[in-house]
Amino acid sequence: MKKFFKLLLILSLFLGLNCSTSQAEVPQNVQFIYINGSNSNNEGAKEAYVKGFHALHKQIKNVFESDEFISKHLLNGEPYSINENEDILFWGFMSKQELDVIKNNLEEAKKYSPIFAQSVRDILAHCMHDAIWIQREVNMQKIVNQLHKDVMKAYEKGDKVVLFGHSAGSFVTIDYMRHKLKGVNADFFTGKKENKYTCVDAFLQSGMGFKLATDRLIKNPDEKQFQDAYKNLDKYTELACTPDDTVIGVVNFGSPFSLFYSSQISRTNDANAAYQLYFLKYIQENNIFFITANFADDPIGFPVSRNISKADIEMEFNTTLDNNGQGFIYNYSKVKSGGIFATAHFGYWKHAKKFAKTVRDAYKKGYNNFYSVY
């Protein structure tokens, strides 16, 4: 009998240990993906970005895992672990061929051009070419599609994703969000009340409509084509869009977005106001943080005049946002790099610890500003 009770005790302890182990929360893995900005489009530039992003990743990973406020809000308090190895999308080689043509033209100009004028041309060519090249829709789509492959690779492993865009790389993160996240309510075009959400790429690829040069979405005027496309919208949404709850945040830095895309952030432009609202609602209701953090002395990083709050959006669009949503948008460009202004644009990884703390502060200030928590 004693042997029986001893065996029963051992079995109970084993089952209890096994049960408690199975009930322990497994941390959610989070993958950080870094996207480069304008560069010299060669192996040296790629190596510099890879080295810089690696140094930056270690510091930001530490901040995101150790800060109590971020831990509380990032995944609604659920435990998470940021992957040790960062993912880097370097798109510099995509524009190399066109930049090489410009370099050859500059070499020819040396024969007759004054030295100062030639120096200015050289600086403009290297600094501005990629930023202009990437704004062409056909070029941007190549990069967005490559980024989507990287995001879906993380999704298939069960990871969440945070995107980091440096300089012109911030154009990529923004276009990715606008094209791949399901912020388009098909009801706006169908007149139905089905709350069928899709992304811009699915809307375009299905044939439901078109995007004008003004960035406005319009319905396909051929009603039969439109209805046929609408029937297949679920299929295109699955193929073209990012699954919900995959991308949980964006950090743009050294970003000149407000300079190059001022028409898209203006409240008086002719873009589709309904789409702007759906996009903002998607970010807020799906708990996505959208931060722009520029060093104050970075001459390429352009700030915005004011940060919007949940109340601002509700008043501007005459709507009500989800009280359970924790997503927010914020621009924080008040911290100096600590170096000279001429090196500030590429100083984010040189001053990685300071920038990581800047991102941490931007997260806290952004959340509190958006939800008026003071």
Protein Blocks (a to p, Z undefined) as FASTA:
>chain_A
ZZmmmmmmmmmmmmmmmmmmmmpccdddddddddddddehiaklmmmmmmmmmmmmmmmm
mmmmmpmklmmmmnnopacdddfbacdddfklmmmmmmmmmmmmmmmmmmmpcfklmmmm
mmmmmmmmmmmmmmpmklmmmmmmmmmmmmmmmmmnopacddddehjlmmmmmmmmmmmp
ccbcfklmnopanhpacdfklmmmnopaccdfkopacddfblklmmmmmmmmmmmmmmmm
ccehkbgcdcdehiaklmmmmmmmpckbcbdfklmmmmmmmmmmnopacdddddfklmkl
ccdfbdcdfklmmmmnopaddfkbcbdcddddfbcfhiafklmmmmmmmmmmmmmmmmmm
mmmmmmmmmnopZZ
